[in-house]
Amino acid sequence: MFAIAAAVLFFLAFLINAATISTNDVFSSVNVMLLGLTALALHVAGAGGWARGRSTRRR
């Protein structure tokens, strides 16, 4: 779930940067990219996974 959010945030950061849209300091392409990196880090850490509560151990 966080990986999809990260991909969307990276795409928005790319569009802001590629179109040279002038935004305020809060919604700059770098800040959106950092939000994407945060979502990606949460995904890699295992937060918000689809298999929450399921055991991954096999016999």
C-alpha distance matrix in Angstrom:
0.0 3.8 5.4 5.4 6.6 8.8 10.2 11.1 12.7 14.5 15.8 17.1 18.7 20.3 21.6 23.1 24.7 26.0 27.4 28.9 27.9 29.6 27.4 28.1 27.3 24.2 22.4 23.6 21.7 21.8 20.2 17.3 17.0 17.1 14.3 12.2 13.7 12.8 9.0 9.6 11.9 9.6 7.4 10.8 12.2 10.2 8.8 6.2 6.6 7.6 11.1 11.8 15.5 16.4 18.9 18.5 22.2 24.4 28.1
3.8 0.0 3.8 5.4 5.0 6.0 8.6 9.9 10.4 12.1 14.1 15.2 16.2 18.2 19.9 20.9 22.2 23.9 25.6 26.6 25.8 27.2 24.9 25.4 24.3 21.3 19.7 20.6 18.8 18.5 16.9 14.3 13.8 13.5 10.8 8.9 10.0 9.0 5.2 6.2 8.5 6.6 5.1 8.8 10.2 9.3 7.8 6.7 8.2 10.4 13.4 13.6 17.3 18.4 20.5 19.9 23.5 26.0 29.7
5.4 3.8 0.0 3.8 5.4 5.0 6.2 8.7 9.8 10.4 12.3 14.2 15.2 16.4 18.4 19.9 20.9 22.1 24.1 25.5 25.1 26.9 25.1 26.0 24.9 22.4 20.4 20.7 18.3 18.1 17.2 14.4 13.1 13.6 11.6 8.6 9.6 10.0 6.6 5.5 8.8 8.4 5.8 8.4 11.1 10.5 10.3 9.6 9.7 11.5 14.4 15.4 19.1 19.6 21.4 20.1 23.6 25.7 29.5
5.4 5.4 3.8 0.0 3.8 5.4 5.1 6.3 8.6 9.9 10.6 12.5 14.3 15.3 16.7 18.5 20.0 20.9 22.5 24.2 23.6 25.6 23.9 25.2 24.6 22.0 19.6 20.2 17.9 18.5 17.5 14.2 13.6 14.8 12.4 9.5 11.7 12.2 8.7 8.7 12.2 11.5 9.3 12.2 14.7 13.7 12.9 11.2 11.5 12.4 15.8 17.0 20.7 21.2 23.4 22.3 26.0 27.9 31.6
6.6 5.0 5.4 3.8 0.0 3.8 5.5 5.2 6.2 8.6 9.9 10.6 12.3 14.2 15.4 16.5 18.3 19.8 21.1 22.4 21.4 23.0 20.9 21.9 21.3 18.5 16.2 17.2 15.3 15.9 14.4 11.2 11.3 12.2 9.3 7.1 9.9 9.9 6.6 8.1 11.4 10.6 9.6 12.8 14.7 14.3 12.7 11.2 12.7 14.2 17.6 18.0 21.8 22.9 25.2 24.4 28.1 30.3 34.1
8.8 6.0 5.0 5.4 3.8 0.0 3.8 5.4 5.1 6.1 8.5 9.8 10.4 12.2 14.2 15.3 16.3 18.0 19.8 20.9 20.4 22.0 20.2 21.2 20.1 17.7 15.6 15.8 13.4 13.4 12.5 9.5 8.5 9.5 7.5 4.2 6.7 7.8 5.2 5.5 9.1 9.6 8.8 11.2 13.5 14.0 13.1 12.7 13.9 15.9 19.0 19.5 23.2 24.1 25.9 24.8 28.3 30.5 34.3
10.2 8.6 6.2 5.1 5.5 3.8 0.0 3.8 5.5 5.1 6.2 8.7 9.9 10.5 12.3 14.3 15.3 16.1 18.1 19.7 19.6 21.8 20.5 22.1 21.5 19.5 16.8 16.6 13.7 14.5 14.3 11.0 9.8 11.9 10.5 7.0 9.4 11.4 9.0 8.4 12.2 12.9 11.4 13.4 16.3 16.5 16.0 15.2 15.7 17.1 20.3 21.4 25.1 25.6 27.4 26.0 29.5 31.3 35.1
11.1 9.9 8.7 6.3 5.2 5.4 3.8 0.0 3.8 5.5 5.1 6.2 8.6 9.8 10.6 12.3 14.2 15.1 16.3 18.1 17.3 19.6 18.1 19.8 19.7 17.6 14.5 14.9 12.6 14.1 13.5 9.8 9.9 12.3 10.4 7.8 11.2 12.6 10.2 10.9 14.6 14.8 13.7 16.3 18.8 18.8 17.6 16.3 17.4 18.5 22.0 22.8 26.6 27.4 29.6 28.5 32.1 34.0 37.8
12.7 10.4 9.8 8.6 6.2 5.1 5.5 3.8 0.0 3.8 5.4 5.1 6.1 8.6 9.8 10.5 12.2 14.0 15.3 16.3 15.5 17.2 15.4 16.8 16.3 14.1 11.3 11.6 9.4 10.5 9.7 6.0 6.5 8.8 7.0 5.1 8.7 10.2 8.8 10.0 13.2 13.8 13.7 16.1 18.2 18.8 17.5 16.8 18.5 20.2 23.5 23.9 27.6 28.7 30.8 29.7 33.3 35.5 39.3
14.5 12.1 10.4 9.9 8.6 6.1 5.1 5.5 3.8 0.0 3.8 5.4 5.0 6.1 8.7 9.9 10.5 12.0 14.1 15.1 15.2 17.3 16.2 17.9 17.1 15.7 12.9 12.0 8.8 9.7 10.3 7.1 5.6 8.8 8.5 5.8 8.3 11.0 10.2 10.1 13.3 14.8 14.4 16.0 18.6 19.6 19.0 18.8 19.9 21.7 24.8 25.5 29.2 30.0 31.7 30.2 33.6 35.7 39.4
15.8 14.1 12.3 10.6 9.9 8.5 6.2 5.1 5.4 3.8 0.0 3.8 5.4 5.0 6.2 8.7 9.8 10.3 12.0 13.9 13.9 16.6 16.0 18.3 18.3 17.1 13.7 13.0 9.9 11.9 12.7 9.3 8.8 12.3 11.7 9.2 12.1 14.6 13.3 13.3 16.7 18.0 17.1 18.9 21.7 22.3 21.6 20.8 21.7 23.0 26.3 27.3 31.1 31.7 33.6 32.1 35.6 37.4 41.1
17.1 15.2 14.2 12.5 10.6 9.8 8.7 6.2 5.1 5.4 3.8 0.0 3.8 5.4 5.1 6.2 8.5 9.8 10.5 12.0 11.1 13.5 12.5 14.8 15.2 13.9 10.3 10.1 7.7 10.5 10.7 7.3 8.3 11.6 10.8 9.5 12.8 14.7 13.8 14.7 17.9 18.8 18.6 20.8 23.1 23.8 22.5 21.7 23.2 24.6 28.0 28.6 32.3 33.3 35.4 34.3 37.8 39.9 43.6
18.7 16.2 15.2 14.3 12.3 10.4 9.9 8.6 6.1 5.0 5.4 3.8 0.0 3.8 5.5 5.2 6.1 8.5 10.0 10.5 10.4 12.2 11.4 13.5 13.2 12.4 9.2 7.7 4.5 7.0 8.2 5.5 5.7 9.3 9.7 8.7 11.3 13.6 13.7 14.3 17.0 18.6 18.8 20.4 22.7 24.0 22.9 22.7 24.3 26.2 29.4 29.8 33.5 34.5 36.3 35.0 38.4 40.6 44.3
20.3 18.2 16.4 15.3 14.2 12.2 10.5 9.8 8.6 6.1 5.0 5.4 3.8 0.0 3.8 5.5 5.1 5.8 8.3 9.6 10.6 13.2 13.5 16.1 16.0 15.8 12.6 10.6 7.1 9.5 11.6 9.2 8.4 12.2 13.0 11.3 13.4 16.3 16.1 16.0 18.9 20.8 20.5 21.8 24.5 25.7 25.1 24.8 25.9 27.5 30.7 31.6 35.3 36.0 37.6 36.0 39.4 41.3 44.9
21.6 19.9 18.4 16.7 15.4 14.2 12.3 10.6 9.8 8.7 6.2 5.1 5.5 3.8 0.0 3.8 5.4 5.1 5.8 8.1 8.3 11.5 12.0 15.2 16.1 15.9 12.3 10.9 8.3 11.6 13.2 10.7 11.1 14.8 14.9 13.7 16.3 18.8 18.3 18.7 21.8 23.3 22.9 24.6 27.2 28.1 27.2 26.5 27.7 29.0 32.4 33.2 37.0 37.8 39.7 38.3 41.8 43.6 47.3
23.1 20.9 19.9 18.5 16.5 15.3 14.3 12.3 10.5 9.9 8.7 6.2 5.2 5.5 3.8 0.0 3.8 5.7 5.5 5.9 5.4 8.1 8.4 11.5 12.5 12.7 9.2 7.5 5.7 9.4 10.9 9.2 10.3 13.6 14.1 13.7 16.3 18.5 18.6 19.4 22.1 23.6 23.8 25.6 27.8 29.0 27.8 27.3 29.0 30.6 34.0 34.4 38.1 39.2 41.2 40.0 43.4 45.5 49.2
24.7 22.2 20.9 20.0 18.3 16.3 15.3 14.2 12.2 10.5 9.8 8.5 6.1 5.1 5.4 3.8 0.0 3.8 5.6 5.1 6.8 9.1 10.2 13.0 13.3 14.2 11.3 8.4 5.9 8.7 11.3 10.4 10.3 13.6 15.0 14.4 16.2 18.9 19.5 19.8 22.2 24.2 24.5 25.7 28.1 29.7 28.8 28.8 30.3 32.1 35.2 35.8 39.5 40.4 42.1 40.6 43.9 45.9 49.6
26.0 23.9 22.1 20.9 19.8 18.0 16.1 15.1 14.0 12.0 10.3 9.8 8.5 5.8 5.1 5.7 3.8 0.0 3.8 5.4 7.9 11.0 12.9 16.1 16.8 17.7 14.6 12.1 9.5 12.3 15.0 13.5 13.2 16.8 18.0 16.8 18.7 21.7 21.8 21.7 24.5 26.5 26.3 27.5 30.2 31.5 30.9 30.6 31.7 33.2 36.4 37.3 41.1 41.7 43.4 41.7 45.0 46.8 50.4
27.4 25.6 24.1 22.5 21.1 19.8 18.1 16.3 15.3 14.1 12.0 10.5 10.0 8.3 5.8 5.5 5.6 3.8 0.0 3.8 5.4 8.9 11.2 14.8 16.3 17.4 14.1 12.2 10.6 14.0 16.1 14.6 15.2 18.7 19.4 18.7 21.1 23.6 23.6 24.0 26.9 28.5 28.4 30.0 32.5 33.7 32.7 32.1 33.5 34.8 38.2 39.0 42.7 43.6 45.5 44.0 47.4 49.3 52.9
28.9 26.6 25.5 24.2 22.4 20.9 19.7 18.1 16.3 15.1 13.9 12.0 10.5 9.6 8.1 5.9 5.1 5.4 3.8 0.0 3.8 6.2 9.0 12.3 13.7 15.4 12.7 10.2 9.4 12.4 14.7 14.1 14.9 17.9 19.1 19.0 21.0 23.4 24.0 24.6 27.0 28.9 29.2 30.6 32.9 34.4 33.3 33.1 34.7 36.4 39.7 40.2 43.9 44.9 46.8 45.4 48.7 50.8 54.4
27.9 25.8 25.1 23.6 21.4 20.4 19.6 17.3 15.5 15.2 13.9 11.1 10.4 10.6 8.3 5.4 6.8 7.9 5.4 3.8 0.0 3.8 6.1 9.8 11.9 13.3 10.4 8.9 9.2 12.6 13.9 13.2 14.9 17.7 18.2 18.6 21.1 22.9 23.3 24.5 26.9 28.3 28.9 30.7 32.7 34.0 32.5 32.0 34.0 35.5 39.0 39.2 42.9 44.2 46.3 45.2 48.6 50.8 54.5
29.6 27.2 26.9 25.6 23.0 22.0 21.8 19.6 17.2 17.3 16.6 13.5 12.2 13.2 11.5 8.1 9.1 11.0 8.9 6.2 3.8 0.0 3.8 6.9 9.3 11.4 9.4 8.1 9.7 12.5 13.4 13.7 15.7 17.9 18.6 19.7 21.9 23.4 24.3 25.7 27.8 29.1 30.1 31.9 33.6 35.1 33.4 33.2 35.4 37.2 40.6 40.5 44.1 45.6 47.7 46.8 50.2 52.5 56.3
27.4 24.9 25.1 23.9 20.9 20.2 20.5 18.1 15.4 16.2 16.0 12.5 11.4 13.5 12.0 8.4 10.2 12.9 11.2 9.0 6.1 3.8 0.0 3.8 6.6 7.9 6.1 5.9 8.6 11.2 11.1 11.4 14.1 15.8 16.1 17.7 20.0 21.0 21.9 23.8 25.6 26.7 27.9 29.9 31.3 32.7 30.8 30.6 33.0 34.9 38.3 38.0 41.5 43.2 45.4 44.7 48.1 50.6 54.4
28.1 25.4 26.0 25.2 21.9 21.2 22.1 19.8 16.8 17.9 18.3 14.8 13.5 16.1 15.2 11.5 13.0 16.1 14.8 12.3 9.8 6.9 3.8 0.0 3.8 5.6 5.7 6.4 10.0 11.5 10.6 12.0 14.9 15.6 15.9 18.2 20.2 20.7 22.0 24.2 25.6 26.5 28.2 30.2 31.1 32.7 30.6 30.6 33.3 35.5 38.7 38.0 41.4 43.4 45.5 45.0 48.4 51.1 54.8
27.3 24.3 24.9 24.6 21.3 20.1 21.5 19.7 16.3 17.1 18.3 15.2 13.2 16.0 16.1 12.5 13.3 16.8 16.3 13.7 11.9 9.3 6.6 3.8 0.0 3.8 5.6 5.5 9.1 9.4 8.3 10.7 13.1 13.2 14.0 16.7 18.1 18.4 20.3 22.4 23.3 24.4 26.5 28.1 28.9 30.8 28.8 29.2 32.0 34.5 37.5 36.7 39.9 42.0 43.9 43.3 46.6 49.4 53.1
24.2 21.3 22.4 22.0 18.5 17.7 19.5 17.6 14.1 15.7 17.1 13.9 12.4 15.8 15.9 12.7 14.2 17.7 17.4 15.4 13.3 11.4 7.9 5.6 3.8 0.0 3.8 5.8 9.2 9.4 6.9 8.8 11.8 11.5 11.4 14.4 16.1 15.9 17.5 20.0 20.9 21.6 23.7 25.7 26.3 27.9 25.7 26.0 28.9 31.3 34.3 33.4 36.6 38.8 40.8 40.4 43.8 46.6 50.3
22.4 19.7 20.4 19.6 16.2 15.6 16.8 14.5 11.3 12.9 13.7 10.3 9.2 12.6 12.3 9.2 11.3 14.6 14.1 12.7 10.4 9.4 6.1 5.7 5.6 3.8 0.0 3.8 6.6 8.2 6.3 6.6 10.0 10.9 10.5 12.7 15.1 15.5 16.4 18.7 20.3 21.0 22.6 24.7 25.8 27.2 25.1 25.0 27.7 29.8 33.0 32.4 35.8 37.7 39.9 39.3 42.8 45.4 49.2
23.6 20.6 20.7 20.2 17.2 15.8 16.6 14.9 11.6 12.0 13.0 10.1 7.7 10.6 10.9 7.5 8.4 12.1 12.2 10.2 8.9 8.1 5.9 6.4 5.5 5.8 3.8 0.0 3.8 5.4 5.4 6.4 8.7 10.1 10.9 12.6 14.4 15.6 17.0 18.6 20.2 21.6 23.0 24.6 26.0 27.7 26.1 26.3 28.7 31.0 34.1 33.7 37.2 38.9 40.8 39.9 43.2 45.8 49.5
21.7 18.8 18.3 17.9 15.3 13.4 13.7 12.6 9.4 8.8 9.9 7.7 4.5 7.1 8.3 5.7 5.9 9.5 10.6 9.4 9.2 9.7 8.6 10.0 9.1 9.2 6.6 3.8 0.0 3.8 5.5 5.1 6.1 8.6 9.9 10.5 12.3 14.2 15.3 16.3 18.3 20.0 21.0 22.4 24.2 25.9 24.7 24.9 26.9 29.1 32.2 32.2 35.8 37.2 38.9 37.7 41.0 43.4 47.2
21.8 18.5 18.1 18.5 15.9 13.4 14.5 14.1 10.5 9.7 11.9 10.5 7.0 9.5 11.6 9.4 8.7 12.3 14.0 12.4 12.6 12.5 11.2 11.5 9.4 9.4 8.2 5.4 3.8 0.0 3.8 5.5 5.0 6.2 8.7 9.7 10.4 12.3 14.3 15.0 16.3 18.4 19.8 20.8 22.3 24.5 23.5 24.3 26.3 28.9 31.7 31.5 35.0 36.4 37.8 36.6 39.8 42.3 46.0
20.2 16.9 17.2 17.5 14.4 12.5 14.3 13.5 9.7 10.3 12.7 10.7 8.2 11.6 13.2 10.9 11.3 15.0 16.1 14.7 13.9 13.4 11.1 10.6 8.3 6.9 6.3 5.4 5.5 3.8 0.0 3.8 5.3 5.0 6.3 8.7 9.8 10.5 12.5 14.2 15.2 16.7 18.5 19.9 21.0 23.0 21.5 22.2 24.6 27.3 30.1 29.5 32.9 34.6 36.3 35.4 38.6 41.4 45.1
17.3 14.3 14.4 14.2 11.2 9.5 11.0 9.8 6.0 7.1 9.3 7.3 5.5 9.2 10.7 9.2 10.4 13.5 14.6 14.1 13.2 13.7 11.4 12.0 10.7 8.8 6.6 6.4 5.1 5.5 3.8 0.0 3.8 5.4 5.1 6.3 8.7 9.8 10.7 12.4 14.3 15.4 16.6 18.5 20.0 21.5 19.9 20.1 22.3 24.7 27.7 27.5 31.0 32.5 34.4 33.5 36.9 39.4 43.2
17.0 13.8 13.1 13.6 11.3 8.5 9.8 9.9 6.5 5.6 8.8 8.3 5.7 8.4 11.1 10.3 10.3 13.2 15.2 14.9 14.9 15.7 14.1 14.9 13.1 11.8 10.0 8.7 6.1 5.0 5.3 3.8 0.0 3.8 5.4 4.9 6.2 8.6 9.8 10.4 12.3 14.3 15.2 16.4 18.2 20.1 19.2 19.8 21.6 24.1 26.9 26.9 30.4 31.7 33.2 31.9 35.2 37.6 41.3
17.1 13.5 13.6 14.8 12.2 9.5 11.9 12.3 8.8 8.8 12.3 11.6 9.3 12.2 14.8 13.6 13.6 16.8 18.7 17.9 17.7 17.9 15.8 15.6 13.2 11.5 10.9 10.1 8.6 6.2 5.0 5.4 3.8 0.0 3.8 5.3 4.9 6.2 8.7 9.6 10.4 12.4 14.2 15.2 16.3 18.6 17.5 18.7 20.8 23.7 26.2 25.8 29.1 30.6 32.0 31.0 34.1 36.8 40.4
14.3 10.8 11.6 12.4 9.3 7.5 10.5 10.4 7.0 8.5 11.7 10.8 9.7 13.0 14.9 14.1 15.0 18.0 19.4 19.1 18.2 18.6 16.1 15.9 14.0 11.4 10.5 10.9 9.9 8.7 6.3 5.1 5.4 3.8 0.0 3.8 5.4 5.0 6.3 8.6 9.8 10.7 12.4 14.3 15.3 16.9 15.3 15.9 18.3 21.1 23.8 23.2 26.6 28.3 30.1 29.3 32.6 35.4 39.1
12.2 8.9 8.6 9.5 7.1 4.2 7.0 7.8 5.1 5.8 9.2 9.5 8.7 11.3 13.7 13.7 14.4 16.8 18.7 19.0 18.6 19.7 17.7 18.2 16.7 14.4 12.7 12.6 10.5 9.7 8.7 6.3 4.9 5.3 3.8 0.0 3.8 5.3 5.1 6.1 8.6 9.9 10.5 12.3 14.1 15.5 14.5 14.9 16.7 19.2 22.0 22.0 25.5 26.8 28.4 27.3 30.7 33.2 36.9
13.7 10.0 9.6 11.7 9.9 6.7 9.4 11.2 8.7 8.3 12.1 12.8 11.3 13.4 16.3 16.3 16.2 18.7 21.1 21.0 21.1 21.9 20.0 20.2 18.1 16.1 15.1 14.4 12.3 10.4 9.8 8.7 6.2 4.9 5.4 3.8 0.0 3.8 5.4 4.9 6.1 8.6 9.7 10.4 12.1 14.3 13.9 15.2 16.7 19.7 22.0 21.9 25.3 26.4 27.6 26.3 29.4 32.0 35.7
12.8 9.0 10.0 12.2 9.9 7.8 11.4 12.6 10.2 11.0 14.6 14.7 13.6 16.3 18.8 18.5 18.9 21.7 23.6 23.4 22.9 23.4 21.0 20.7 18.4 15.9 15.5 15.6 14.2 12.3 10.5 9.8 8.6 6.2 5.0 5.3 3.8 0.0 3.8 5.4 5.1 6.3 8.6 9.9 10.5 12.6 11.4 13.0 15.2 18.4 20.6 19.9 23.1 24.7 26.1 25.2 28.3 31.3 34.9
9.0 5.2 6.6 8.7 6.6 5.2 9.0 10.2 8.8 10.2 13.3 13.8 13.7 16.1 18.3 18.6 19.5 21.8 23.6 24.0 23.3 24.3 21.9 22.0 20.3 17.5 16.4 17.0 15.3 14.3 12.5 10.7 9.8 8.7 6.3 5.1 5.4 3.8 0.0 3.8 5.4 5.1 6.2 8.7 9.8 10.8 9.4 10.1 12.2 15.1 17.6 17.2 20.7 22.2 23.8 23.1 26.4 29.2 32.9
9.6 6.2 5.5 8.7 8.1 5.5 8.4 10.9 10.0 10.1 13.3 14.7 14.3 16.0 18.7 19.4 19.8 21.7 24.0 24.6 24.5 25.7 23.8 24.2 22.4 20.0 18.7 18.6 16.3 15.0 14.2 12.4 10.4 9.6 8.6 6.1 4.9 5.4 3.8 0.0 3.8 5.4 5.0 6.2 8.6 10.0 10.0 11.1 12.1 15.0 17.2 17.4 20.8 21.7 22.9 21.6 24.8 27.4 31.0
11.9 8.5 8.8 12.2 11.4 9.1 12.2 14.6 13.2 13.3 16.7 17.9 17.0 18.9 21.8 22.1 22.2 24.5 26.9 27.0 26.9 27.8 25.6 25.6 23.3 20.9 20.3 20.2 18.3 16.3 15.2 14.3 12.3 10.4 9.8 8.6 6.1 5.1 5.4 3.8 0.0 3.8 5.4 5.1 6.1 8.7 9.0 11.3 12.5 16.0 17.5 17.1 20.2 21.3 22.2 20.9 23.8 26.7 30.3
9.6 6.6 8.4 11.5 10.6 9.6 12.9 14.8 13.8 14.8 18.0 18.8 18.6 20.8 23.3 23.6 24.2 26.5 28.5 28.9 28.3 29.1 26.7 26.5 24.4 21.6 21.0 21.6 20.0 18.4 16.7 15.4 14.3 12.4 10.7 9.9 8.6 6.3 5.1 5.4 3.8 0.0 3.8 5.5 5.0 6.4 5.5 7.8 9.7 13.3 14.8 14.0 17.1 18.6 19.8 19.2 22.3 25.3 28.9
7.4 5.1 5.8 9.3 9.6 8.8 11.4 13.7 13.7 14.4 17.1 18.6 18.8 20.5 22.9 23.8 24.5 26.3 28.4 29.2 28.9 30.1 27.9 28.2 26.5 23.7 22.6 23.0 21.0 19.8 18.5 16.6 15.2 14.2 12.4 10.5 9.7 8.6 6.2 5.0 5.4 3.8 0.0 3.8 5.4 5.3 5.6 6.9 7.4 10.7 12.4 12.5 15.9 16.8 18.0 16.9 20.2 23.0 26.6
10.8 8.8 8.4 12.2 12.8 11.2 13.4 16.3 16.1 16.0 18.9 20.8 20.4 21.8 24.6 25.6 25.7 27.5 30.0 30.6 30.7 31.9 29.9 30.2 28.1 25.7 24.7 24.6 22.4 20.8 19.9 18.5 16.4 15.2 14.3 12.3 10.4 9.9 8.7 6.2 5.1 5.5 3.8 0.0 3.8 5.4 7.6 9.9 9.5 12.8 13.7 13.9 16.9 17.3 17.8 16.2 19.1 21.8 25.3
12.2 10.2 11.1 14.7 14.7 13.5 16.3 18.8 18.2 18.6 21.7 23.1 22.7 24.5 27.2 27.8 28.1 30.2 32.5 32.9 32.7 33.6 31.3 31.1 28.9 26.3 25.8 26.0 24.2 22.3 21.0 20.0 18.2 16.3 15.3 14.1 12.1 10.5 9.8 8.6 6.1 5.0 5.4 3.8 0.0 3.8 5.8 9.2 9.5 13.1 13.4 12.7 15.2 16.3 16.7 15.6 18.3 21.5 24.9
10.2 9.3 10.5 13.7 14.3 14.0 16.5 18.8 18.8 19.6 22.3 23.8 24.0 25.7 28.1 29.0 29.7 31.5 33.7 34.4 34.0 35.1 32.7 32.7 30.8 27.9 27.2 27.7 25.9 24.5 23.0 21.5 20.1 18.6 16.9 15.5 14.3 12.6 10.8 10.0 8.7 6.4 5.3 5.4 3.8 0.0 3.8 6.4 6.0 9.6 9.7 9.0 11.8 12.7 13.6 12.8 15.9 19.0 22.6
8.8 7.8 10.3 12.9 12.7 13.1 16.0 17.6 17.5 19.0 21.6 22.5 22.9 25.1 27.2 27.8 28.8 30.9 32.7 33.3 32.5 33.4 30.8 30.6 28.8 25.7 25.1 26.1 24.7 23.5 21.5 19.9 19.2 17.5 15.3 14.5 13.9 11.4 9.4 10.0 9.0 5.5 5.6 7.6 5.8 3.8 0.0 3.8 5.6 9.3 10.3 8.7 11.7 13.6 15.2 15.3 18.5 21.7 25.2
6.2 6.7 9.6 11.2 11.2 12.7 15.2 16.3 16.8 18.8 20.8 21.7 22.7 24.8 26.5 27.3 28.8 30.6 32.1 33.1 32.0 33.2 30.6 30.6 29.2 26.0 25.0 26.3 24.9 24.3 22.2 20.1 19.8 18.7 15.9 14.9 15.2 13.0 10.1 11.1 11.3 7.8 6.9 9.9 9.2 6.4 3.8 0.0 3.8 6.7 8.7 7.5 10.9 12.8 15.2 15.6 19.1 22.0 25.6
6.6 8.2 9.7 11.5 12.7 13.9 15.7 17.4 18.5 19.9 21.7 23.2 24.3 25.9 27.7 29.0 30.3 31.7 33.5 34.7 34.0 35.4 33.0 33.3 32.0 28.9 27.7 28.7 26.9 26.3 24.6 22.3 21.6 20.8 18.3 16.7 16.7 15.2 12.2 12.1 12.5 9.7 7.4 9.5 9.5 6.0 5.6 3.8 0.0 3.8 5.5 5.7 9.4 10.3 12.5 12.4 16.1 18.7 22.3
7.6 10.4 11.5 12.4 14.2 15.9 17.1 18.5 20.2 21.7 23.0 24.6 26.2 27.5 29.0 30.6 32.1 33.2 34.8 36.4 35.5 37.2 34.9 35.5 34.5 31.3 29.8 31.0 29.1 28.9 27.3 24.7 24.1 23.7 21.1 19.2 19.7 18.4 15.1 15.0 16.0 13.3 10.7 12.8 13.1 9.6 9.3 6.7 3.8 0.0 3.8 5.6 9.1 9.2 12.0 12.1 15.9 17.9 21.5
11.1 13.4 14.4 15.8 17.6 19.0 20.3 22.0 23.5 24.8 26.3 28.0 29.4 30.7 32.4 34.0 35.2 36.4 38.2 39.7 39.0 40.6 38.3 38.7 37.5 34.3 33.0 34.1 32.2 31.7 30.1 27.7 26.9 26.2 23.8 22.0 22.0 20.6 17.6 17.2 17.5 14.8 12.4 13.7 13.4 9.7 10.3 8.7 5.5 3.8 0.0 3.8 6.2 5.5 8.2 8.6 12.3 14.4 18.0
11.8 13.6 15.4 17.0 18.0 19.5 21.4 22.8 23.9 25.5 27.3 28.6 29.8 31.6 33.2 34.4 35.8 37.3 39.0 40.2 39.2 40.5 38.0 38.0 36.7 33.4 32.4 33.7 32.2 31.5 29.5 27.5 26.9 25.8 23.2 22.0 21.9 19.9 17.2 17.4 17.1 14.0 12.5 13.9 12.7 9.0 8.7 7.5 5.7 5.6 3.8 0.0 3.8 5.6 8.5 10.0 13.3 16.1 19.4
15.5 17.3 19.1 20.7 21.8 23.2 25.1 26.6 27.6 29.2 31.1 32.3 33.5 35.3 37.0 38.1 39.5 41.1 42.7 43.9 42.9 44.1 41.5 41.4 39.9 36.6 35.8 37.2 35.8 35.0 32.9 31.0 30.4 29.1 26.6 25.5 25.3 23.1 20.7 20.8 20.2 17.1 15.9 16.9 15.2 11.8 11.7 10.9 9.4 9.1 6.2 3.8 0.0 3.8 6.6 9.4 12.0 14.8 17.7
16.4 18.4 19.6 21.2 22.9 24.1 25.6 27.4 28.7 30.0 31.7 33.3 34.5 36.0 37.8 39.2 40.4 41.7 43.6 44.9 44.2 45.6 43.2 43.4 42.0 38.8 37.7 38.9 37.2 36.4 34.6 32.5 31.7 30.6 28.3 26.8 26.4 24.7 22.2 21.7 21.3 18.6 16.8 17.3 16.3 12.7 13.6 12.8 10.3 9.2 5.5 5.6 3.8 0.0 3.7 6.4 9.1 11.4 14.4
18.9 20.5 21.4 23.4 25.2 25.9 27.4 29.6 30.8 31.7 33.6 35.4 36.3 37.6 39.7 41.2 42.1 43.4 45.5 46.8 46.3 47.7 45.4 45.5 43.9 40.8 39.9 40.8 38.9 37.8 36.3 34.4 33.2 32.0 30.1 28.4 27.6 26.1 23.8 22.9 22.2 19.8 18.0 17.8 16.7 13.6 15.2 15.2 12.5 12.0 8.2 8.5 6.6 3.7 0.0 3.8 5.5 8.3 11.2
18.5 19.9 20.1 22.3 24.4 24.8 26.0 28.5 29.7 30.2 32.1 34.3 35.0 36.0 38.3 40.0 40.6 41.7 44.0 45.4 45.2 46.8 44.7 45.0 43.3 40.4 39.3 39.9 37.7 36.6 35.4 33.5 31.9 31.0 29.3 27.3 26.3 25.2 23.1 21.6 20.9 19.2 16.9 16.2 15.6 12.8 15.3 15.6 12.4 12.1 8.6 10.0 9.4 6.4 3.8 0.0 3.8 6.5 10.1
22.2 23.5 23.6 26.0 28.1 28.3 29.5 32.1 33.3 33.6 35.6 37.8 38.4 39.4 41.8 43.4 43.9 45.0 47.4 48.7 48.6 50.2 48.1 48.4 46.6 43.8 42.8 43.2 41.0 39.8 38.6 36.9 35.2 34.1 32.6 30.7 29.4 28.3 26.4 24.8 23.8 22.3 20.2 19.1 18.3 15.9 18.5 19.1 16.1 15.9 12.3 13.3 12.0 9.1 5.5 3.8 0.0 3.8 6.8
24.4 26.0 25.7 27.9 30.3 30.5 31.3 34.0 35.5 35.7 37.4 39.9 40.6 41.3 43.6 45.5 45.9 46.8 49.3 50.8 50.8 52.5 50.6 51.1 49.4 46.6 45.4 45.8 43.4 42.3 41.4 39.4 37.6 36.8 35.4 33.2 32.0 31.3 29.2 27.4 26.7 25.3 23.0 21.8 21.5 19.0 21.7 22.0 18.7 17.9 14.4 16.1 14.8 11.4 8.3 6.5 3.8 0.0 3.8
28.1 29.7 29.5 31.6 34.1 34.3 35.1 37.8 39.3 39.4 41.1 43.6 44.3 44.9 47.3 49.2 49.6 50.4 52.9 54.4 54.5 56.3 54.4 54.8 53.1 50.3 49.2 49.5 47.2 46.0 45.1 43.2 41.3 40.4 39.1 36.9 35.7 34.9 32.9 31.0 30.3 28.9 26.6 25.3 24.9 22.6 25.2 25.6 22.3 21.5 18.0 19.4 17.7 14.4 11.2 10.1 6.8 3.8 0.0
